[in-house]
Amino acid sequence: NYFKTKDELIVELYRWIKEDLNSYLKQNLKEDLTIAEKIKNIFCNALEWGLKNEEKISFIQMISYTPNLMLIPESVLEEQSLFHRSLLKEAMQRKIIKDLPFELISLMASSNFFATLMYLRTLPKTQRQKSLPKMYELFWNMVKV
């Protein structure tokens, strides 16, 4: 594909990477799980995807913490996070996770995800998978009621 501007390229690359991640998460999600189990499934699968796709995650991180995030239209950001946000909102409504401002919970989940991913990258590959349950437990203890 040809992009007229660097900004167009950034927006499309962001959209493509987030679609790839969301597709992976949805494909690996069993519908018969409880909300808490779905959150765990998504968290652990997102970490696995992130470990397999380091360049893609690095791009998302770069965009998330720079003025380039302003290039991504709000509609694209909402579309790409709808899957996660709706699950978190439902968990809040059902009093499964803490009743805090939604944006705070969302930022805490995102920050924890990226921090956990960075930590897992420091471990030998043979220890990463074994560490996922403990990493999830840290996250869950932060948000659960």
Buried (B, 14 or more C-beta within 10 A) or exposed (E): EEEEEEEEBBBEBBBEBBEEBBEBBEEBBEEEEEBBEBBBBBBBBBBBBBBEBEEBBEBBBEBBEEEBEEBBEEEBBEBBBEBBBEBBBBBBEEEBBBEEEEEEBBEBBBEBBBEBBEEBEEEEEEEBBEBBEEBBEEBBEEBEE
